[in-house]
Amino acid sequence: MLKILRIYINHQLKICFTKLIKLSKQLRKQKRVNSYKPSNLKNKYRNQLRGVLYGK
C-alpha cells in the first residue's frame, strides 16, 4: 500500500513539475517577445525616417 502511495505521489509531483516548467517557458517566451517589440518599432520608424531623409 505504501509503495503504491509513493508511486502515486511521485507521479503527481512529476506532473506538477512539468506544468511548472511549461509555464515558466511560456512566460520566458512572452518576456522575450515583449522585449523585442519596442526595438522593432524603433527600427521600423528609424528606417522610415531614413527613407524620408535620404529619399530611398
N, C-alpha and C positions, 0 to 999 in steps of 0.2 A: 504493500500500500504506500509506504513512504517513498519507495523508488518511483512509483507511478506519479506521485505528487511532485517529486523533484523534477522529473522529466517534463511534466506539465508546466511547472513554474518556469523552468529554463526556456521552454518553448515560448511562453508568454513574454518573457524578458527579451528574447530574440526578436519577437515581433515588434515590441515597443522600441527596441533599439533601431531596428531597420526603419521604422516610421520616423523616428527622430532624425536619423541620418538623411533620409529622403527630404524631410522638411528643411533641414539645415542647408542641404544642397540647393533646394529651391530658393531659399532666402538669399544664399550667396549669389545665385544666378540673377535674382531680381536686383540686388545691390549693384552687380556688375552692369546690368542693363541700364539702371538709373544713372550710374556714374558716367556711362558713355553718352547719354542724351545731351547734356549741356555742351560738351566739347564738340559733338557732331553738329549741333545747331550753330555753335560759334564758327566752326569751319565752313558750314554752309553759307552763313551770312558773310564771312570773310571772303569766300570765293565769289559771292555775288557782287560784293563791293569791288573786288579786283576786276571783275568783268566790266563794271561801270567805269572804273577809273582808267583802265587800260584798254577798253574797247575790245575785249575778247569775246 
